[in-house]
């Protein structure tokens, strides 16, 4: 496995991008390592947030390309259940994109928002807020150590 910390900010961007997609990856370790090795905190937060946001947007658009038939066939979810979920997402959808930073479920939320074609601009705004909050909080926790 490649140690992305050796690539500095580029490695941070790559790790954050991967963490923002459906690929299970932890960018927080790379962020902490760079900060503890003297990298500028604001720059590191911006790079991590941008990489994770672009990864999240990639996940959103992968979901956007999804088809009803795939969900019914491969995930065995009925169209009625999808329609009920869609109604909830239409009400809270864009705001739920701010939860995209939560490990495990965050990327699934974003994928679902894309699949249900919830307003892409609003989702992007809330997603960015969540991504920045994620890395600001993680940086704070890193500096407490």
Buried (B, 14 or more C-beta within 10 A) or exposed (E): EEEBBEBBBEBBBBBBBBBBBBEEBEBBBBBBBBBEEEBEBEEBBBBBBBBBBBBBBBBBEBBBEBEEEEBBEEEEEEEEEBEEBBEEBEEEBBBBBBBBBEEEEBBBBBBBBBBBBBBBEBBBBBBBBBBBEBBBEBBEEBEEE
